[in-house]
C-alpha cells in the first residue's frame, strides 16, 4: 500500500485533533481509499493498520472521537462489533439529551426576556 498517497488525502487540521479524510467517502460518511485498481478499503481501518498493526478476524475500528471520516490513529481503537455498536448507541442517546437540554435553555432564556 502506498502510505504517501494515503497520507496525501489527510487533513490534520480538523477540530479536536481529528485528521479528516479528504478522499472519497461512502454514503454513511466513512472515508474510502482505493489502493489498487480493483480494491477499496475504509480509510480509518487502513490508518489503524498503518500506525499500529493488522486487524484480526472479528475486530472493527472504533472512532473514539465519533467523527466518521477521522483517520487520526490516536482517535482509533480496535474493538468488537458489539462494543462498537453499544458505544454508538450510547453516544446517540447522549447527543439526544444534549439537544433537548439546549432547547430547554433556549426556552428559559426567551421567557426571561
N, C-alpha and C positions, 0 to 999 in steps of 0.2 A: 504494500500500500504506500502511496506517495504522501508522506506526512507533510511535506512542504506545501503540496497542493491543498491538502486538508486544512492546514492552518491558515492558508491564504483566504479561506472563506469564514474566518472567525474574527469578530469584532470584540476586542477585550474591554471596551468602554461601556458595557451595559450597567444598568442600575444594580446596586447591591453586589457588585463584583462579578456579575454574570458575564460570561463570554458568549455573545449571541451569534448563532449560526446565520450567515448571510447568504448561503446557498439555498437551494430549493427546499421546500417543506411539504409534508404530506397534508391532506385536508384537515387533520387534527392539530397541526402546528408544530409537529416534530420535524427537526431537520433531517434531510436525506442527503446522502453522499453517494456518488456514483464512481467508485474507484476503478471500475473496469467497464468494458463495452456492454456487457450484459448483466452486470452486478450492481446492486444498490444495497445500502445499509443505513441504519439510523445513525445520525451524526453523534448523538450522545453516547451510544454504545461503543462506537469507534474511539471516541475521545477517552472513555474509560479504559479501553483495551490498550490504546497508545500509551497512556500515562501510568497504568497500573499493571494489569495482567489480562489474559484472555478470560472471558466469562465461561463458566462451566454450565453444563446442561441444567436447566431449571432456573437459572439466575436471570433476573432482569435488572436494568439500571434505573435507579430511583433518583429523581431530581429533588434534592433536599430544599432547593430554593423555590420549587414549584413553577419554574419557567421552562416551558416545553422545548424551546429552541436554545436553551443554555447548554454549553459543552464544557464549562469550566470543571476540570476534574475534581476540584475541591468541593463542588456542589453535587457531585455524583457519588452514589454508593451502590454496590451490588447487593441485591436482596431477593427475596422470594416474590413471586407474583402476588400471593396472598397478602404479604406485608405491604407491598406497593399499593395495592387496591385499598387496603384498610386505611393507610395514611392519606390517600387521595380523598376518600370519603370523609374522613375527619377534617381535612383541610376545607372541603366544600361546606361542611356544617359550620365551621368557624367563620368562614367568609360570609355565609348567610347571616350569621348572628351579628357580624360587624356591620353589614348593610342595614339590618334592622335598627341597630343602635344609632347609626349615623342619621337615619330618617327620624328617629325619636328626638335626637339632639336638635336637628333642624326644626322640627315642630315646636320644641320648647323655646328655641331662640325666637321663632316667629311670634309665639304667644307673649313673650316678654317685651316685644317692641310696641 
